C-alpha cells in the first residue's frame, strides 16, 4: 500500500528534526512515485542539500514550483550548495543564472 502524502511528509520532517538527513533522502527515493506537501518538499530540500544529493535537490525544487511555490534566493542557494559539493558544474551554472535573475 502506498503511504499518504501527509504521512510521508510528516516522516521526512521528523527525520530532519532528528538530523537523519540521509534517511530522509533514502526514504523519499524508495517510493519513486511519491508526492509530498510543500513542507515535506522543503524538508526534503534541506535533507538533500545536507547530504549533497543534487538530483533530489532538483526534484524538490521542481516539485515546489509545480505546486505554485515561487522559489526564493535561499532555495536556489540550496541548489548551488549541493551542486558545488557534488562538483556538478552544469547545475552550478543554472543556479548562478537563476540567482542573477532574482532581485
HELIX and SHEET records of a PDB file:
HELIX    1   1 UNK A    5  UNK A   17  1                                  13    
HELIX    2   2 UNK A   21  UNK A   29  1                                   9    
HELIX    3   3 UNK A   38  UNK A   51  1                                  14    
HELIX    4   4 UNK A   54  UNK A   66  1                                  13    
HELIX    5   5 UNK A   73  UNK A   86  1                                  14    
HELIX    6   6 UNK A   89  UNK A  101  1                                  13    
END                                                                             
